[in-house]
Amino acid sequence: MSKFRFHKVAAVVVLVAFAAWMGTGRFSSVGSAAPEAEEAAKKAEAEKPPVVLRTVAVITPPRTQHARAIRISGRTEAEKRVTLATRVMGVIQSLPVKQGERVNRGDLVMRLDAGDKEAAIRMAESVVAQRQAEADAAEKLVKGGNAPKLQADQARAALATAQSQLEGARAELANYEIYAPFNGLIDRVPVQRGSAILAGAEVATLINLDPLLAIGEVSERDLQYLKVGDEAEIQLVDGKKLKGTLRYISRDASATTRTFRIEVAIPNEDKALPAGMTAEVTLRGQPTDAVMLPRSVVTLSDAGDIGIRAVDKNDKVVFFPIDIVDDTPTGLVLGGIPADARIIVAGQDLVAEGAHVKAVPADEATIKKLVGEATGTN
């Protein structure tokens, strides 16, 4: 019996010892290759080649104040254009103007044969003279007490009737004549002297070319940068460059294009510039803070936005969307770039946003290349 108790006590002791050993956590190394594996991992980590950062060239371009350029395609138009037409039918008696001739306001353009109307005026004038004499005589008689006041009133009424008839006759004759409503140029004369013409038919087209207008459409995005009175540059299709003034901005957008009509007035005293020519209009907004960079620096973000890549103070690649202020022969003028941005000018297409890089200042050769790209001298 004592022997049996000894075995039980021994079993309990062994169990307690095993539990204590399990609690130490050292049992995993028994019969395993853990130390060897750990040693191998440390060796592999030590032999692993160091991470090589991609080198990019950066510059911090100088800031400038540059007026925003808004370029639109347009055409030239006459400031005024009217089609002169007859109000009555008749035969053209006089046509003193020719195509291409300059006229002043009030100059006779055409007269129809109106002999009967002129005779009616002469008759009406004689009747007015007679009624005037009768009215004067009646007034004298009334003042002398030799005639009742009613007689003078009747004479004055007859005179007023005669004067009204004269005015009507003159108005009818005026319908047979056409005068220039403003100073301008006779652009078209589709009729000839001696030909019959119907009421409402075209006699001549009169245009005013001073000032000449450059007409275009500006987008709703650029509308905020413009105001009436701004200076404008106009280049005609023949290469001629002109100066003008923005005189009108529509406040009603086109329903189809969502653009706004603008008019630029161009001095044209000698009438040498014609209407209907293709023109490129450049409008200038208020100056804004910007930098000038070559076109090759511009790239696309991972989301497809246009902009430039730069590095922050931790040499981490960041992307800045840009606002193209102007496109000049010497490069792009860009807004929206922070003043302290270090812009990547070499290697910008080989790195992604968020990547760590080794940023070094662009060397002289790179800068010269960029300048060559900007000026087109490569």
Buried (B, 14 or more C-beta within 10 A) or exposed (E): EEEEEEEEEEEEEEEEEEEEEEEEEEEEEEEEEEEEEEEEEEEEEEEEEEEEEEEBBBBBBEEEEBBBBBBBEBBBBBBBBBEBBBEBEBEBBEBEBEEEEEBEEEBBBBBBBBEEBBEBBEEBBEBBEEBBEBBEBBBEBBEEEEBEEEBBEBBBEBBEEBBEBBEEBBEBBEBBBBBBBBBBBBBBBEBEEEEEBEEEEBBBBBBBBBBBBBBBBBEEEBBEBBEEEBEBBBBBEEEEEBEBBBBEBBEEBEEEEEBBBBBBBBEBEEBEBBBEBEBBBBBBBEEBEBBBBBEBBBBEBEEEEEBBBBBEEEBBBBBBEBBBBBEEEEBBBBBBBEEEBBBBBBBBEEBEEEBBBEBEEBEEEBBEBBBEBBEEEE
